[in-house]
Amino acid sequence: MPSAPEGETARKRSGAHRATGRLGWLRAAVLGANDGIVSTASLIVGVAAAGTSHGSVMLAGTSALVAGAMSMAAGEYVSVHSQADSEKAELDRECEEIRGDRPAELRELAGIYRERGLEASLATEVARQLMAKDALGALARDELGITRQMRARPVQAAVASAASYSIGAALPLVAAVLSPMAELISMVGAASLVFLAALGMLSAWVGEAPLMPGTLRVTFWGAIAMAVTAGVGTLFGAPPG
């Protein structure tokens, strides 16, 4: 049974792993929501600038939400599944190497610990004990950099990506629903910039970065995207002559 200090250290280490995982997912969710806001708001503003009806704007915004969410989910699933396949292949190779030459793998693991600062005898003893308990787990973590907490999960990644994008895309869409057509561009644009600023602050806070630069950067590029699509909508939606 671990002593009180050892138990406290283990709890802190476990908490740090969980916090790292949560921060990674939160950061991905913020980025997905940001994409949803910018893409959908830009399309709504562009279509509205072309002089179309309110119904056409809503159809375009809804289509952007659905298509964007599906695209994000598919892209994330394929990407993360490829990562999972690579991880599995590496783990399979490591299993074969352990079965084929366990002493060589022990020396390799001990060498890793020596490079990290342990004395040769201690590094060998640590490697020996860890491999006796879970050889593949020790080598996966310290040689390959693969841990159970950080393993690729394609379905989870796809669902999270689609959900965060949909939530972000729904914000300018709701603003468009509540706006009269004459004021739709300005109201959607203003609301979307507020949403982007809030997300920028959240993203900076999650990453423990200064709040103002991240907020301004996200808001600035969102404004540029909406301005460009508004210009394109005006250009191609203008009646001939």
C-alpha positions in Angstrom: 0.0 0.0 0.0 1.6 3.4 -1.0 2.5 5.8 1.7 0.6 9.1 2.1 3.1 11.1 0.0 3.2 8.5 -2.7 -0.6 8.2 -2.7 -0.9 12.0 -3.0 1.6 12.0 -5.9 -0.3 9.3 -7.7 -3.5 11.2 -7.3 -2.0 14.4 -8.6 -0.5 12.6 -11.6 -3.8 11.0 -12.4 -5.6 14.3 -12.0 -3.0 15.9 -14.3 -3.7 13.3 -17.0 -7.4 13.8 -16.8 -7.0 17.6 -16.9 -4.8 17.3 -20.0 -7.4 15.2 -21.7 -10.2 17.5 -20.7 -8.3 20.6 -22.0 -7.6 18.9 -25.3 -11.2 18.1 -25.9 -12.3 21.6 -24.7 -9.9 23.2 -27.1 -11.1 21.1 -30.0 -14.7 21.9 -29.1 -13.9 25.6 -29.1 -12.2 25.4 -32.5 -15.1 23.4 -33.9 -17.6 26.0 -32.7 -15.5 28.8 -34.1 -15.5 27.1 -37.5 -19.3 26.7 -37.3 -19.8 30.4 -36.5 -17.4 31.8 -39.2 -18.6 29.4 -41.9 -22.3 29.8 -41.3 -22.3 33.5 -40.6 -20.2 34.2 -43.7 -22.6 32.2 -45.9 -25.7 33.8 -44.4 -24.2 37.3 -44.9 -23.0 36.5 -48.5 -26.4 35.1 -49.5 -28.2 38.0 -47.9 -26.0 40.5 -49.6 -27.0 38.9 -53.0 -30.5 40.3 -52.5 -32.3 37.0 -51.9 -35.3 36.3 -49.7 -35.3 35.6 -46.0 -36.4 32.0 -46.8 -33.4 31.5 -49.1 -31.0 32.9 -46.5 -32.5 30.5 -43.9 -32.2 27.5 -46.3 -28.6 28.4 -47.1 -27.8 28.8 -43.3 -29.4 25.5 -42.4 -27.7 23.7 -45.3 -24.4 25.1 -44.1 -25.0 23.8 -40.6 -25.9 20.3 -41.7 -23.2 20.0 -44.5 -20.5 21.5 -42.3 -21.3 19.2 -39.3 -21.3 16.1 -41.6 -18.0 17.2 -43.2 -16.4 17.9 -39.9 -17.5 14.5 -38.5 -16.4 12.6 -41.6 -13.0 14.4 -41.8 -12.4 13.9 -38.1 -13.4 10.3 -38.2 -11.1 9.5 -41.2 -8.2 11.4 -39.7 -8.4 10.0 -36.2 -9.1 6.5 -37.5 -5.9 6.7 -39.6 -4.1 7.7 -36.4 -5.7 4.8 -34.6 -4.6 2.4 -37.3 -1.1 3.7 -37.1 -1.1 3.3 -33.3 -2.4 -0.3 -33.6 0.3 -1.2 -36.2 3.0 0.2 -33.9 1.7 -1.7 -30.9 1.5 -4.9 -33.0 5.1 -4.5 -34.0 6.1 -3.8 -30.5 4.3 -7.0 -29.4 6.3 -9.0 -31.9 9.5 -7.4 -30.8 8.8 -8.3 -27.2 8.0 -11.9 -28.1 11.1 -12.1 -30.3 13.7 -10.5 -28.1 12.5 -9.4 -24.7 16.0 -8.7 -23.3 16.7 -6.3 -26.2 13.5 -4.5 -25.5 14.4 -4.3 -21.8 17.8 -2.8 -22.7 16.1 -0.3 -25.0 13.6 0.8 -22.3 16.5 1.1 -19.7 18.4 3.2 -22.3 15.4 5.6 -22.5 15.4 6.0 -18.7 19.1 6.6 -18.7 18.7 9.4 -21.2 16.1 10.9 -18.9 18.6 11.1 -16.1 18.4 7.8 -14.1 21.6 5.9 -13.2 22.3 2.8 -15.2 21.5 0.3 -12.4 18.3 2.2 -11.4 17.2 2.5 -15.0 17.6 -1.2 -15.6 15.7 -2.0 -12.4 12.9 0.3 -13.3 12.6 -1.1 -16.8 12.7 -4.6 -15.4 9.9 -4.0 -12.9 7.7 -2.1 -15.4 8.1 -4.8 -18.1 7.3 -7.5 -15.5 4.0 -5.8 -14.8 3.0 -4.6 -18.3 5.7 -4.8 -20.9 3.7 -3.5 -23.8 2.2 -0.6 -21.7 5.6 0.5 -20.6 7.2 0.4 -24.1 4.1 2.0 -25.7 4.2 4.9 -23.2 7.9 5.5 -23.0 9.2 4.4 -26.4 6.2 5.2 -28.7 4.5 7.9 -26.7 1.1 6.1 -26.7 -0.9 6.2 -23.5 -4.3 4.9 -22.8 -5.7 8.3 -22.0 -4.5 9.8 -25.3 -5.3 6.9 -27.6 -7.2 7.9 -30.7 -11.0 7.4 -30.5 -12.5 8.0 -34.0 -16.2 7.8 -33.1 -15.8 10.1 -30.1 -13.8 12.6 -32.1 -16.3 12.6 -35.0 -19.3 13.1 -32.7 -17.6 15.8 -30.7 -16.5 17.6 -33.8 -19.9 17.5 -35.4 -21.6 18.6 -32.2 -19.3 21.6 -31.5 -19.6 22.7 -35.2 -23.4 22.5 -35.0 -23.6 24.5 -31.8 -21.4 27.2 -33.3 -23.3 27.3 -36.6 -26.6 27.5 -34.8 -25.7 30.8 -33.2 -25.7 33.0 -36.4 -28.6 30.9 -37.7 -30.7 31.9 -34.7 -29.7 35.5 -35.1 -30.8 35.3 -38.8 -34.2 33.9 -37.7 -34.7 36.8 -35.3 -33.6 39.5 -37.7 -35.8 41.3 -40.2 -34.4 41.1 -43.7 -33.5 44.8 -43.9 -31.2 44.4 -40.9 -30.2 40.8 -41.2 -26.6 41.4 -42.4 -25.7 43.9 -39.7 -27.5 41.9 -36.9 -26.0 38.6 -37.9 -22.6 40.1 -38.4 -22.6 41.9 -35.0 -24.0 38.9 -33.1 -21.4 36.6 -34.7 -18.6 38.9 -33.8 -19.8 38.8 -30.2 -19.9 35.0 -30.3 -16.4 34.9 -31.8 -15.0 37.2 -29.2 -16.5 35.1 -26.4 -15.0 31.9 -28.0 -11.7 33.7 -28.4 -11.6 34.5 -24.7 -12.5 31.0 -23.8 -9.9 29.5 -26.1 -7.2 31.8 -24.6 -8.3 31.0 -21.1 -8.2 27.2 -21.8 -4.7 27.6 -23.2 -3.7 29.9 -20.4 -2.7 32.6 -22.9 -3.3 36.4 -22.7 -7.0 37.0 -23.3 -6.9 40.1 -25.5 -4.6 39.0 -28.4 -6.5 35.7 -28.9 -9.9 37.4 -28.7 -8.9 40.1 -31.2 -7.3 37.6 -33.6 -10.4 35.4 -33.8 -12.8 38.4 -34.1 -10.7 40.1 -36.8 -10.5 37.1 -39.0 -14.2 36.4 -38.5 -15.0 39.9 -39.6 -12.7 39.5 -42.7 -14.5 36.3 -43.7 -17.9 37.9 -43.4 -16.8 41.0 -45.3 -15.3 39.0 -48.2 -18.4 36.8 -48.6 -20.7 39.9 -48.4 -18.6 41.4 -51.2 -18.9 38.3 -53.3 -22.6 38.1 -52.7 -23.1 41.7 -53.7 -21.0 41.3 -56.8 -22.7 38.1 -58.1 -26.1 38.9 -56.8 -26.4 42.3 -58.4 -28.8 42.4 -61.3 -27.3 42.8 -64.7 -27.1 46.3 -66.3 
